[in-house]
Amino acid sequence: MTEKKSKLVEIKTKPTAGSVVDFINKIMDEQKRKDSFVLLEMMKKATGEEPVLWSSSIIGFGNKRYKSSATGREVDWLLIGFSPRKANLSLYISVGIKEHAAALKKLGKHKTGVGCLYINKLEDVDLNVLESMIAASLNR
């Protein structure tokens, strides 16, 4: 079987020069704003990198090129990050959230998507478990 050629795909979600702190300070919901600053510091500490505002609503750390095994297409994306959405905090801590199955059982109240972890507020989860999940994502 022949290997599919790699093709770098340009996506709409890209790093910007926008201020992460200004973005967080504009969040109307006080709890979500406070939780965003906690996540900001947690991810900053874990990565040793400064946050970057991706598009208009995602705070990302690091950069990684992901390659689809199905299509061979490649995309540049953040290593880890989060977005304070209206409904919840969306955390991007791995390409496949199932890698964290054991930790998710201990995390607390949450939902998952293919590559996202959704938390309503940080007081719903065990922050030590969340920190270990972030660290595990960085060590892949």
C-alpha positions, 0 to 999 in steps of 0.5 A, a space after each residue: 500500500 502506498 503512503 499518502 503524500 503530506 499536504 499542509 492544509 491552511 485552516 481559519 484558526 490561526 495564531 494572532 497578535 491579540 492580547 490574551 489578558 484583554 480577551 479574558 478581561 472582556 469575558 462577561 461571566 465573572 466565574 468564567 473569567 476567574 477560571 480562565 485566569 486559573 487555566 492560563 496560569 496552569 497551562 503557562 506553568 506546564 508548558 513554560 510558554 507564553 499564551 497566544 490568542 488563536 483566531 478570536 477565542 482560543 488561548 493556545 500554548 505551543 505549536 504542533 503539526 498534526 498529520 491525519 493518518 486517514 488523509 495524509 493532510 497536515 495542519 499546524 495547531 496549538 499543543 494545548 489550550 482552552 476557550 472560554 465559550 458561553 456554554 462551558 470551558 473547552 479545553 484542548 489537551 490532546 488530539 484523542 481525549 480517550 487517552 485520558 480515560 483513567 484520569 477522566 473517571 477521577 476528574 469530576 463533572 465534565 463532558 468530552 468530544 473527540 479532542 476536547 474536554 468540556 467543563 462548566 466551572 473549575 470548582 466542578 473538577 479536581 484541579 490536581 487531576 486536570 493538571 496531571 492530564 495537561 502534563 500527560 498531554 505534553 509528554 506524548 
